[in-house]
């Protein structure tokens, strides 16, 4: 049986937009190297955006 090693590097940030139209990249230490947390955040945001269309 052959084995293989693989690795993935993920850089995650959120683009914040303020009422003054200024922007900032925010990085969370909680999302760094935590693929489950990153995926959960993206899924939650997607659901939020989808539900806003029905409101």
C-alpha positions as CSV (number, residue, x, y, z in Angstrom):
1,X,0.0,0.0,0.0
2,X,1.4,3.4,-1.0
3,X,1.2,6.3,1.3
4,X,1.3,10.0,0.5
5,X,1.7,13.1,2.6
6,X,-0.1,16.3,1.8
7,X,-0.4,19.7,3.4
8,X,-2.5,22.7,2.9
9,X,-1.8,26.3,3.9
10,X,-4.9,28.5,4.3
11,X,-4.8,32.3,4.8
12,X,-8.2,33.5,6.0
13,X,-9.4,37.1,6.6
14,X,-12.6,39.0,6.5
15,X,-12.9,42.3,4.6
16,X,-14.6,44.8,6.9
17,X,-16.5,47.7,5.4
18,X,-17.3,50.6,7.6
19,X,-20.2,53.2,7.1
20,X,-17.5,55.7,6.1
21,X,-16.7,53.4,3.1
22,X,-13.3,52.6,4.5
23,X,-12.1,49.0,4.4
24,X,-9.9,46.9,6.6
25,X,-8.7,43.3,6.5
26,X,-9.4,41.5,9.8
27,X,-7.7,38.3,10.7
28,X,-8.8,36.1,13.5
29,X,-6.4,34.0,15.5
30,X,-9.4,31.6,16.0
31,X,-9.6,31.0,12.2
32,X,-5.9,30.5,11.6
33,X,-5.1,26.9,10.7
34,X,-8.7,25.8,11.8
35,X,-10.4,24.6,8.6
36,X,-13.6,23.6,10.4
37,X,-14.0,27.1,11.9
38,X,-13.3,28.7,8.5
39,X,-15.8,26.4,6.7
40,X,-18.4,27.1,9.4
41,X,-17.9,30.8,9.1
42,X,-18.3,30.7,5.3
43,X,-21.4,28.5,5.5
44,X,-23.0,30.8,8.1
45,X,-22.3,33.9,6.0
46,X,-23.8,32.2,2.9
47,X,-27.0,31.3,4.8
48,X,-27.2,34.8,6.2
49,X,-26.9,36.3,2.7
50,X,-29.5,33.8,1.3
51,X,-32.0,34.6,4.1
52,X,-31.7,38.3,3.6
53,X,-33.3,37.9,0.1
54,X,-36.4,36.4,1.8
55,X,-36.8,39.1,4.4
